[in-house]
Amino acid sequence: MARVVLDDLMKSYGNFHAVNHVSLTVEDGEFVALVGPSGCGKTTTLNLVAGLLPITSGDITIGDQVVNDLDPKDRDIAMVFQNYALYPQKSVYKNLAFPLQMRKLPRDEIDRKVKEAARVLDMTHLLERKPRELSGGQQQRVALGRALVRDPAVFLMDEPLSNLDAKLRVQMRSELKRFHHDLQATIIYVTHDQLEAVTMADKMAVMNGGNLQQYDSPAQVFAHPANMFVASFIGSPAMSLIPLEASTVDGNIVLTGAEGWSLPLSSFNSRKIQNAKTRKVVLGARHSTIKLHKTAVSDAVPAKAYTVEPTGDVTFVQAFLSGAIVNISVPPNVDVAPDEQIWLEFDQERMHLFDGETEMAIKAD
Ligand SMILES: Nc1ncnc2c1ncn2[C@@H]1O[C@H](COP(=O)(O)OP(=O)(O)OP(=O)(O)O)[C@@H](O)[C@H]1O
């Protein structure tokens, strides 16, 4: 396996930058997810690494070789696509053997590699079947096997699970994670599904508009989103982002909502605001860090319930606050009705504060 380095990578179409100054390192054996909304540039980035598209500028290094000008076949990569494109007339065995035959490997070596891949992916019993005799998940496993037999330096995967139904996706997600664990493979994986990225990847590269927004472990990205885009994209339901105004009252920092209420900040959060250049502050809070009260209590701010969605284990409530929609989760026995007056208490230790102008997280120091 190999490490992959993207250094100031650009892909432009005229004045439009599909990939804009992206730099990141995928360490040897790491599983990295490129994640972001449709059109953010993740597939383009993957295709640049694969050599399916020419780069505009920058460098791509695989192992210790700069591969900018190498053909895909010379990059020692294997791709797995959403559309697995198996040969319908060939058995699973022949589908797996084909790329090796093309490389003119000896027959006994092909046989050994195919059987080893089938063993790793638990499909030895499927080797004589044709693709149409397989389930979607089994077909996807064959596609993975076809990449595996090539023993590449890097696996590049573009939404490989998106053709599967929801249940199978969850199952294949675990299998892919196991595959990575067993092989210690270097994997770059494109997905628009933040949950896939969070659950499988060692690191996630969150992209938006061709720009790399944050590159870190899912836990770090979740706990310390670099900006409002990342904060709202990672996590479900989305983090609530509430625009407020910071001011100083009797020496203490308070945040004031559009309705006129004020929320005094803890000393830690106050220090953050003192460091910020702006008075326009956006409070970010995940649903599980907001307490819903049915009566006024100190430190809770008044809001109005909008929708109430019981899911069994928890009930999700949406409420209006300072012109924003706030997502809150409450135990199923809490009875809330749409339009009811409620009070929200934010956990000061787990709240996020963003600069309302730059949209960047306000740092502690
Ligand atoms: N040949 C092209 N000419 C001009 N613009 C292009 C071309 N190919 C891609 N783009 C644009 O580049 C941007 C990034 O596309 P890309 O396919 O990488 O997005 P993506 O994040 O993978 O999205 P999706 O999840 O929808 O596949 C998009 O805005 C797309 O319209």
The ligand as a MOL file (V3000), in Angstrom:
LIG
                    3D

  0  0  0     0  0            999 V3000
M  V30 BEGIN CTAB
M  V30 COUNTS 31 33 0 0 0
M  V30 BEGIN ATOM
M  V30 1 N -16.2750 18.9760 -18.0440 0
M  V30 2 C -16.7320 19.8940 -17.2070 0
M  V30 3 N -16.8820 21.1740 -17.5680 0
M  V30 4 C -17.3240 22.1160 -16.7140 0
M  V30 5 N -17.6490 21.8790 -15.4410 0
M  V30 6 C -17.5370 20.6080 -14.9880 0
M  V30 7 C -17.0680 19.5570 -15.8470 0
M  V30 8 N -17.0570 18.4110 -15.1090 0
M  V30 9 C -17.4800 18.7490 -13.8880 0
M  V30 10 N -17.7860 20.0440 -13.7980 0
M  V30 11 C -18.2880 20.7840 -12.6210 0
M  V30 12 O -17.3640 20.6350 -11.5820 0
M  V30 13 C -18.0510 20.6080 -10.3190 0
M  V30 14 C -17.6010 19.4100 -9.5210 0
M  V30 15 O -18.1140 18.2260 -10.1070 0
M  V30 16 P -17.9490 16.8160 -9.4030 0
M  V30 17 O -18.5110 15.7740 -10.3040 0
M  V30 18 O -16.5630 16.6440 -8.9390 0
M  V30 19 O -18.8850 16.9950 -8.1290 0
M  V30 20 P -19.2720 15.9590 -7.0200 0
M  V30 21 O -18.9480 16.6070 -5.7360 0
M  V30 22 O -18.6340 14.6470 -7.2700 0
M  V30 23 O -20.8340 15.8650 -7.1820 0
M  V30 24 P -21.8270 14.6090 -7.3030 0
M  V30 25 O -21.9820 14.0890 -5.9100 0
M  V30 26 O -23.0670 15.2380 -7.8310 0
M  V30 27 O -21.1780 13.6440 -8.2360 0
M  V30 28 C -19.5290 20.6210 -10.6310 0
M  V30 29 O -20.0100 21.9130 -10.4380 0
M  V30 30 C -19.5820 20.2060 -12.0870 0
M  V30 31 O -20.6960 20.7870 -12.7230 0
M  V30 END ATOM
M  V30 BEGIN BOND
M  V30 1 1 1 2
M  V30 2 1 2 3
M  V30 3 2 2 7
M  V30 4 2 3 4
M  V30 5 1 4 5
M  V30 6 2 5 6
M  V30 7 1 6 7
M  V30 8 1 6 10
M  V30 9 1 7 8
M  V30 10 2 8 9
M  V30 11 1 9 10
M  V30 12 1 10 11
M  V30 13 1 11 12
M  V30 14 1 11 30
M  V30 15 1 12 13
M  V30 16 1 13 14
M  V30 17 1 13 28
M  V30 18 1 14 15
M  V30 19 1 15 16
M  V30 20 2 16 17
M  V30 21 1 16 18
M  V30 22 1 16 19
M  V30 23 1 19 20
M  V30 24 2 20 21
M  V30 25 1 20 22
M  V30 26 1 20 23
M  V30 27 1 23 24
M  V30 28 2 24 25
M  V30 29 1 24 26
M  V30 30 1 24 27
M  V30 31 1 28 29
M  V30 32 1 28 30
M  V30 33 1 30 31
M  V30 END BOND
M  V30 END CTAB
M  END
